[in-house]
Amino acid sequence: MKNSKKIQRMVGIASLVAIVVVLQLIATYMPKLPGGISPTLALIPIVVGAILYGPVGGIILGAAMGVMVIVDPQTLAVFMPHNPAATIILCILKTAVAGGVAGLIFKLLYKKNVLVAVILASISVPILNTSLFTVGVLMFFGDIYGGGGAGAVLATLIGLIWVNFIVEFAINSFLSPVVHRIIRIIARNYTVGANFNVGAIYTEDELEENFHSEIEENLN
């Protein structure tokens, strides 16, 4: 039974990693919005994975997105030539930490209020992702883009990062009820390797109703 759950957990995380990769590729190569903004939906599966598989799941999915950001043409052109090591560490660390914290937030709060836990986990990812990226850019690339009278370049770069954040924050906030619905549906089948107690997601009446509905479906 334990091996079966481990396999299901691995398959579930691997499936979400594939979704993250595809969504990030779409965001990378789709036409940019005005100002070069390229918001992504890849943060959503990170949130889902963090909720289902806990902080470790969120870290793995965040790291996967970080790898995709490293090979983004903009990253390769703007950051990689100046400090490859810092670029790689920053890209992976920012989303890995965001995913891990999202999983921790949900784990700590879901027994009190599932919807609030999902919303806070959802919005924490873009906040942490952007904040850590901004700090990293200022630490490792501030002298390059902000020195020698080029402060306007650094200001523009930081501005674009935070405009992109506003779009991603709006997307995650808007879709958080959808994430909540997904989690409730998945909670019916606890064998997927969920990181939470199904009894805290559904009330006893709802669980009994679902049980009878499944019996009727099997009979038909």
C-alpha positions as CSV (number, residue, x, y, z in Angstrom):
1,M,0.0,0.0,0.0
2,K,2.8,2.4,0.9
3,N,4.6,1.7,-2.4
4,S,1.4,2.2,-4.3
5,K,0.9,5.6,-2.7
6,K,4.5,6.6,-3.4
7,I,4.1,5.7,-7.0
8,Q,0.8,7.6,-7.2
9,R,2.5,10.6,-5.6
10,M,5.4,10.4,-8.1
11,V,3.0,10.1,-11.1
12,G,0.9,13.0,-9.8
13,I,3.9,15.3,-9.3
14,A,5.4,14.3,-12.7
15,S,2.1,15.1,-14.4
16,L,2.0,18.5,-12.8
17,V,5.7,19.1,-13.8
18,A,4.7,18.3,-17.4
19,I,1.9,20.9,-17.2
20,V,4.2,23.5,-15.7
21,V,6.7,22.9,-18.6
22,V,4.1,23.2,-21.3
23,L,2.5,26.3,-19.8
24,Q,5.8,28.0,-19.3
25,L,6.8,27.2,-22.9
26,I,3.5,28.8,-24.1
27,A,4.2,31.9,-22.0
28,T,7.7,32.1,-23.4
29,Y,6.9,31.9,-27.1
30,M,3.4,33.4,-27.3
31,P,3.2,37.1,-28.4
32,K,4.1,39.4,-25.6
33,L,1.6,41.9,-24.2
34,P,2.4,45.7,-24.5
35,G,5.6,46.5,-22.7
36,G,7.1,43.0,-23.2
37,I,4.9,41.5,-20.4
38,S,4.6,37.7,-20.6
39,P,2.3,36.5,-17.7
40,T,2.1,32.7,-17.2
41,L,-0.4,30.3,-16.0
42,A,2.3,27.9,-14.8
43,L,2.0,29.2,-11.2
44,I,-1.4,27.6,-11.0
45,P,-0.2,23.9,-11.2
46,I,2.5,24.9,-8.7
47,V,-0.2,25.9,-6.3
48,V,-2.3,22.7,-6.9
49,G,0.8,20.6,-6.4
50,A,1.8,22.4,-3.2
51,I,-1.7,21.8,-1.9
52,L,-2.0,18.1,-2.9
53,Y,1.6,17.1,-2.1
54,G,2.7,19.5,0.5
55,P,5.7,21.8,0.7
56,V,8.0,19.2,-1.0
57,G,5.7,19.0,-3.9
58,G,5.6,22.7,-4.2
59,I,9.4,22.9,-4.1
60,I,9.8,20.3,-6.9
61,L,7.2,22.1,-9.1
62,G,8.7,25.5,-8.4
63,A,12.2,24.2,-9.3
64,A,10.8,22.8,-12.5
65,M,9.4,26.2,-13.5
66,G,12.7,27.8,-12.5
67,V,14.6,25.6,-14.9
68,M,12.3,26.6,-17.7
69,V,12.8,30.3,-16.8
70,I,16.6,29.8,-17.1
71,V,16.3,28.7,-20.8
72,D,13.9,31.6,-21.6
73,P,15.4,33.8,-24.3
74,Q,15.0,36.9,-22.2
75,T,16.8,35.3,-19.3
76,L,19.6,34.1,-21.6
77,A,20.0,37.6,-23.1
78,V,19.6,39.8,-20.1
79,F,21.0,37.9,-17.1
80,M,22.9,34.8,-18.1
81,P,25.8,36.6,-19.9
82,H,26.6,38.7,-16.8
83,N,26.4,36.2,-13.9
84,P,25.4,32.6,-15.0
85,A,25.7,31.1,-11.5
86,A,23.5,33.8,-9.9
87,T,21.0,33.5,-12.7
88,I,20.6,29.8,-12.3
89,I,20.4,29.9,-8.5
90,L,17.9,32.8,-8.5
91,C,15.6,31.4,-11.2
92,I,15.3,28.0,-9.4
93,L,15.3,29.4,-5.9
94,K,12.5,32.0,-6.3
95,T,9.8,29.6,-7.5
96,A,11.0,26.7,-5.4
97,V,10.6,28.8,-2.2
98,A,7.3,30.2,-3.4
99,G,6.0,26.6,-4.0
100,G,7.2,25.4,-0.7
101,V,5.7,28.2,1.3
102,A,2.4,27.8,-0.6
103,G,2.3,24.2,0.6
104,L,3.1,25.2,4.1
105,I,0.4,27.9,4.2
106,F,-2.2,25.4,3.1
107,K,-1.0,22.7,5.5
108,L,-1.2,25.1,8.4
109,L,-4.6,26.7,7.6
110,Y,-6.8,24.2,5.7
111,K,-8.4,22.7,8.9
112,K,-9.7,26.2,9.8
113,N,-11.0,27.3,6.5
114,V,-10.2,25.5,3.2
115,L,-11.2,28.3,0.9
116,V,-9.1,30.9,2.8
117,A,-6.1,28.4,2.8
118,V,-6.4,27.9,-1.0
119,I,-6.6,31.7,-1.6
120,L,-3.7,32.6,0.6
121,A,-1.6,29.7,-0.9
122,S,-2.5,30.9,-4.4
123,I,-1.6,34.5,-4.0
124,S,1.6,33.8,-2.0
125,V,3.2,32.2,-5.0
126,P,3.3,35.3,-7.3
127,I,4.1,37.6,-4.3
128,L,7.1,35.5,-3.2
129,N,8.2,34.7,-6.7
130,T,8.4,38.4,-7.7
131,S,9.8,39.6,-4.4
132,L,12.6,37.2,-4.4
133,F,13.4,37.9,-8.0
134,T,13.5,41.6,-7.4
135,V,15.8,41.2,-4.4
136,G,18.1,38.9,-6.5
137,V,18.2,41.3,-9.4
138,L,19.2,44.2,-7.1
139,M,21.8,42.1,-5.4
140,F,23.5,40.4,-8.3
141,F,22.7,42.7,-11.3
142,G,22.3,46.1,-9.6
143,D,25.8,47.2,-10.4
144,I,25.5,46.1,-14.0
145,Y,22.2,47.7,-14.9
146,G,22.2,50.5,-12.2
147,G,25.7,51.7,-12.3
148,G,27.4,54.2,-14.6
149,G,24.4,56.4,-15.1
150,A,22.3,53.4,-16.2
151,G,19.9,53.6,-13.3
152,A,17.0,54.1,-15.7
153,V,17.7,50.7,-17.2
154,L,17.5,49.0,-13.8
155,A,14.4,51.0,-12.9
156,T,12.7,50.0,-16.1
157,L,13.7,46.3,-15.5
158,I,12.3,46.3,-12.0
159,G,9.1,48.1,-13.2
160,L,8.5,45.4,-15.9
161,I,9.0,42.7,-13.3
162,W,6.3,44.2,-11.0
163,V,3.9,45.0,-13.8
164,N,4.2,41.3,-14.8
165,F,3.6,40.5,-11.1
166,I,0.3,42.5,-11.1
167,V,-1.0,40.4,-14.0
168,E,0.1,37.1,-12.5
169,F,-1.4,38.1,-9.1
170,A,-4.7,38.9,-10.7
171,I,-4.7,35.6,-12.6
172,N,-4.0,33.6,-9.4
173,S,-6.5,35.6,-7.4
174,F,-9.2,35.1,-10.0
175,L,-8.5,31.4,-10.4
176,S,-8.1,30.6,-6.7
177,P,-11.9,29.6,-6.5
178,V,-11.2,27.2,-9.4
179,V,-8.3,25.7,-7.5
180,H,-10.5,25.3,-4.5
181,R,-13.1,23.4,-6.6
182,I,-10.3,21.2,-8.1
183,I,-9.1,20.3,-4.6
184,R,-12.6,19.4,-3.4
185,I,-13.1,17.2,-6.4
186,I,-9.7,15.5,-5.9
187,A,-10.4,15.1,-2.2
188,R,-13.2,12.6,-3.1
189,N,-10.5,10.2,-4.2
190,Y,-7.9,10.3,-1.4
191,T,-5.8,7.7,-3.1
192,V,-4.2,10.3,-5.4
193,G,-1.7,11.0,-2.6
194,A,-3.3,14.2,-1.2
195,N,-1.5,16.0,1.6
196,F,-4.6,16.7,3.7
197,N,-7.3,15.0,5.7
198,V,-10.3,14.5,3.4
199,G,-12.6,15.0,6.4
200,A,-11.4,18.7,6.7
201,I,-12.3,19.3,3.0
202,Y,-15.7,17.7,3.0
203,T,-18.3,17.7,5.8
204,E,-19.7,14.4,7.0
205,D,-23.0,15.1,5.1
206,E,-21.1,15.8,1.9
207,L,-19.0,12.7,2.2
208,E,-22.1,10.6,2.8
209,E,-23.8,12.2,-0.2
210,N,-20.7,11.6,-2.4
211,F,-20.6,8.0,-1.2
212,H,-24.2,7.3,-2.1
213,S,-23.7,9.1,-5.5
214,E,-20.8,6.9,-6.3
215,I,-22.8,3.8,-5.4
216,E,-25.6,4.9,-7.7
217,E,-23.2,5.6,-10.6
218,N,-21.6,2.1,-10.2
219,L,-25.1,0.5,-10.2
220,N,-26.0,2.3,-13.4
